[in-house]
Amino acid sequence: MEEYSARGLAEIRRQKKKKRSMQKFLGFVAIVIVILGLYVSKDRWMPNFKIDNSGYTDDEITVGSFPLKIAVGTKYKACTLGERLIVLTDTRRYTYTASGDTEKVESHAYSNAILKSSDERTLMYEQNGTSLRVDSKRSLQYEKKMDDPIYVACLGSRGYTAVITQSDQYVCELHVYDNSGDEIYFRGCSQRVTDVVFKADCSGCCIVSLNVSEGNLVSEIMSVNFSSPDTEWTVSSIETCPVKACPYGENGLVLFGDTMYVCFAGDGTKVMEYPYPGALIDASCSSAGAVMMFENKERRSTTLSIITDPSTGGVTEAKLNEKFRHVTAWNDRIYMLSETVLESYGYDGKAIKALELDQPFSGFEKTGKYIYLEGHRTIEKKEF
């Protein structure tokens, strides 16, 4: 009787063990089936998952058409390259066609990346880093790794690039590269270089520096030719702090300072000086002229100043009803952006067209008849 009971207990334990093993096996099979089902049907559920949880996926920008949707937490910079739109984030460089299709997506490891465009080329470089690259419409033109950290880099025509770096021997160093990435000019500088403006044929450039004179911050401009170590001309102690510089005429220069506009001919002769009527908001320059926006806090007004021919000393001023934050000089018109409207003006100071905006935008890019408006979470394309 005891032997029979022992056999019965052993059989019960064996049956229970067999049942548990079968349950585990069936559970494993069920998990495998669920995973395979999710994988096979991923095209149906993955897009919805990414859109609803954009802050937790790897998608930075949506694709397909405008407006482009920017994911939460994604910082970006944008510029145009012909009819294409280039968008640079902390991790990728996107190239979009005019219809909003993604033409190319490239990963990058640049920290604090700066993006610039000129003459149908783009320049991307690491501020306070050592990497830079120049791209044409179709491909990478060249990429470089500098020995010292980069302060600022400037893009000229034909893909020429000026790079200002830190230095152990000088205040900073200027390196100039041709369109193949070969160094064609070097200069050790005794002042802090803030900008470089190439001559039209890229045979030389004007170097804009920040200096100190009698306790005041001043600007200095030096013209050089890449085929000679000598300086062509120098203008010192310009009583304004350099903000931005643009080409003017035959190898001349327009300097936007913090307190005044100054224009120089190709031989260094001063053509015009214009003290600002208020605090400078933004400035821009094109072949048609120079434009500046000012804010007068006492009068609570904004003024647009236009200079089309510096040799005459004439300035056209227009009072603006909106508080604009950004201005771009184009060859045919002037474009200004506020939080509520995008307006175009002629170089005669007269308003031409206005586009009401349904949300605030921080900036815009123009190519042909289209405007790309840059918002916090979206990039919109408008015909304007």
GIHU-V683885 format. One record per backbone hydrogen bond with DSSP energy under -1.0 kcal/mol. CO is the residue of the C=O (numbers start at 0). NH is the residue of the N-H. If there is no record, write none. Layout:
{{CO,NH} {CO,NH}}
//
This chain:
{{0,4} {1,5} {2,6} {3,7} {4,8} {5,9} {6,10} {7,11} {8,12} {9,13} {10,14} {11,15} {12,16} {13,17} {14,18} {15,19} {16,20} {17,21} {18,22} {19,23} {20,24} {21,25} {22,26} {23,27} {24,28} {25,29} {26,30} {27,31} {28,32} {29,33} {30,34} {31,35} {32,36} {33,37} {34,38} {35,39} {36,40} {38,41} {40,43} {40,44} {41,45} {44,48} {45,49} {46,50} {47,51} {48,52} {52,55} {59,70} {67,378} {68,61} {70,73} {76,87} {78,85} {80,83} {83,80} {84,95} {85,78} {86,93} {87,76} {90,107} {91,88} {92,105} {93,86} {94,102} {94,103} {95,84} {96,99} {99,63} {100,96} {103,94} {105,92} {111,126} {113,124} {115,122} {120,117} {121,134} {122,115} {123,132} {124,113} {125,128} {128,149} {129,145} {130,125} {131,143} {132,123} {133,140} {133,141} {134,121} {138,135} {141,133} {143,131} {148,165} {149,127} {151,163} {153,161} {156,159} {159,155} {160,176} {161,153} {162,174} {163,150} {163,151} {164,172} {171,188} {172,164} {173,186} {174,162} {175,183} {175,184} {176,160} {177,180} {181,177} {184,175} {186,173} {188,170} {188,171} {191,209} {194,207} {196,205} {198,201} {202,225} {203,198} {204,223} {205,196} {206,221} {207,193} {207,194} {208,219} {209,191} {210,217} {212,215} {215,212} {217,210} {218,237} {219,208} {220,234} {221,206} {222,231} {223,204} {224,227} {232,222} {234,220} {237,218} {237,239} {240,257} {243,255} {245,253} {247,251} {248,250} {251,247} {252,263} {253,245} {254,261} {255,242} {255,243} {258,275} {259,256} {260,273} {261,254} {262,270} {262,271} {263,252} {264,267} {268,264} {271,262} {273,260} {278,294} {281,292} {283,290} {288,285} {289,306} {290,283} {291,304} {292,280} {293,302} {294,278} {295,299} {295,300} {300,295} {301,319} {302,293} {303,317} {304,291} {305,315} {306,289} {308,311} {315,305} {317,303} {321,323} {325,336} {327,334} {332,329} {333,344} {334,327} {335,342} {336,324} {336,325} {339,356} {340,337} {341,354} {342,335} {343,351} {343,352} {344,333} {345,348} {349,345} {352,343} {354,341} {362,373} {364,371} {366,369} {368,383} {369,366} {370,381} {371,364} {372,379} {373,361} {373,362} {376,69} {377,374} {378,67} {379,372} {381,370}}
//
